[in-house]
Structures are given as C-alpha cells and as structure tokens.
C-alpha cells in the first residue's frame, strides 16, 4: 500500500501536487490550522510588540541619590563608633597592663623578701649544698610566679581583645540593619 502511494507521488510533479491540494482544500494554504488563528492579527501584534523594552531600573535617580547619601552618613557613624571602641580598648589595655605590672612588681617584691628572710635565717655554718638547694627551689618558685603572671597578663589581654572583637561585630551588624531599613524606607518614600 505504501509502495503504491509512493509511486503515485513520484509520478506526480510538484506543481501537479500543489494544484491537486489547492483544488481539494480551497485556494488558501494555511500554516496553522486553528480556526482562532488570524495571521493578519498575529503580524500586527508582532509589529506592535517587537520593540525591546530593556531592563527597567529598580530605583529612580532621586532614590539612588538618597540611598547613597544615607549610606555615606551611616558609614561615617559606623567608623566613628568603631574608632570610639578602639580607643576604649586601648585605654583598657593600658590600664590592665599598668595594674598587672604593679601586681607583678608587688608579687616579685614579696617573694624576694621571703627568699631573703629564708636565706638570712639559715645558720652560718649551713652547707653549700643546702644553700644551693634552697637557692634552686627559690629560683623555681620565682619562675612559677613569673609564668603565672604571664598567664594572667595574656588572659587579661585576650579577654579585652575578644570583647573588642565581639563589640566590633555587633556594631557591624547594627549598621547593616540600619542601612537595610533606611534603604527600604527610601525606596518606599522617595519617588
């Protein structure tokens, strides 16, 4: 069956095929067979809408100027607050260093006095080995005291620095929220 159909098509010239189709279906050959499709209206719609619209700006010029001004003011306030925090941190570090130095000096003085008293209380005929042993133990005690003081110093400085870092992060978050809020207010109010 297919072979006979093929033979008929091959035997017919293209012009004869078009004429036979036009006779069967009328004089109009449509590309789209829907009764609702109107090629004239489709062409008119295409011509009307073929202009590219481009990207619509999300903010007007006055909004962007207002947002820029607000961001600049917020940035200035943020940097001023961060400078204030840094100054406070530096002052705390200096105070802590002075207190620790004073405490360290007092501790060293007390320990030195205690060592001198022990050495003075030694009998005059004490063996050199006993004196060496006591001197060595006093040196160990002094080293322990020095290490303890260093740990206290590092702990105090570390806590001051971490406090500053946390405050700095909090200030950053605070100003980001302020900036977002101002920007949304400006977008809503400035047209």
GIPEDA-V644081 format. One record per pair of residues at least 24 apart in sequence whose ideal C-beta (glycine too) atoms are under 7 Angstrom apart, sorted by sequence separation. I is the first residue (numbers start at 1). J is the second residue. D is the distance in Angstrom with one decimal. If there is no record, write none. Layout:
BEGIN
i:I j:J d:D
i:I j:J d:D
END
This chain:
BEGIN
i:111 j:141 d:6.7
i:111 j:142 d:6.1
i:111 j:145 d:5.8
i:107 j:145 d:5.9
i:107 j:149 d:6.6
i:104 j:149 d:4.7
i:100 j:152 d:6.4
i:100 j:153 d:5.0
i:100 j:156 d:6.3
i:96 j:156 d:4.7
i:96 j:157 d:6.8
i:93 j:157 d:6.5
i:96 j:160 d:6.2
i:93 j:160 d:5.6
i:92 j:160 d:5.1
i:89 j:160 d:6.3
i:89 j:164 d:4.2
i:85 j:164 d:6.3
i:85 j:167 d:5.4
i:85 j:168 d:6.3
i:82 j:168 d:6.4
i:85 j:171 d:6.8
i:82 j:171 d:6.1
i:81 j:171 d:5.4
i:78 j:171 d:6.5
i:78 j:175 d:4.2
i:74 j:175 d:5.7
i:74 j:178 d:5.8
i:74 j:179 d:5.1
i:71 j:179 d:6.1
i:74 j:182 d:6.8
i:70 j:182 d:4.6
i:67 j:183 d:5.4
i:70 j:186 d:6.3
i:67 j:186 d:5.4
i:66 j:186 d:4.7
i:63 j:186 d:6.0
i:63 j:187 d:5.9
i:66 j:190 d:5.1
i:63 j:190 d:4.7
i:59 j:187 d:6.5
i:62 j:190 d:5.4
i:60 j:191 d:6.6
END
